[in-house]
Amino acid sequence: MDESVVIELLLNKNDLDFPDVVVVVTDVENLKRNLLLFTQIKDLEIPTVLVINMSDQMKRKGISIDSELLEKQLNTNIVLISTREKTGIDSLKETLVNYRSIPTSPILDPLTIDETYFQSLKRAFPNQSLYKLWLVITQDVNFTKLERQKVPDSADFKTQSQSYLKKLQQRETIKRYQIINKILKETYQVNKEEATDLRSRLDNILIHKFWGYVIFFIILLSIFQAIFDWSSIPWT
């Protein structure tokens, strides 16, 4: 229900709470996962800002981000901030004040999901956003608040089996992650050898392709020995 409320709001420009701009906040270690949500919101053609938090941890984690290229690839404004060190907040404020200059072009073309289905949808609802119509069909939203043509006509597109619609939703997610992976491959790098924090250095050893298995075997052997051999020592 909470998701439906949000979708209804983002689809209804006549709602008093319809946002002028949306801010999607992620952190440097979970950028890929949150970019999925970012692309979905941006495809609603709403000015969307991507805020990457914990920028102070990038050096410690061995993470580097080409923010200029990432902005170009996502066609939006990106702000690196650190709430811990309180940096980048002024840049975020300035970006929000100038939100009208943020591009609203979508990331994913719905026709790449299933051209036949979305072409028929486009013919039935001309001059409407395909992605918005797709959300109306697949999400449980209140149709009466949406800005579009005759609502009953949309039922024709629900005659497709639910399994088919689910398949299209899965295909949409795959398409989005393909775009995200391609973008991050060019703009986001993690070099654990350059990481400076203790946890990252330990990870380099514990999840090593060779030494990781050796350490894992030693730990299991130690547990086995502790249970079956060393546990008898206090009683002997």
Secondary structure, 3 states (H helix, E strand, C coil): CHHHHHHHHHHCCCCCCCCCCEEEEEECCCHHHHHHHHHHHHCCCCCEEEEEECHHHHHHHCEEECHHHHHHHHCCEEEECECCCCECHHHHHHHHHCHHHCCCCCCCCHHHCCHHHHHHHHHHCCCCCHHHHHHHHHCCCCHHHCCCCCCHHHHHHHCCCHHHHHHHHHHHHHHHHHHHHHHHHHHEEECHHHCCCHHHHHHHHHCCCCHHHHHHHHHHHHHHHHHHCHHHHHHC
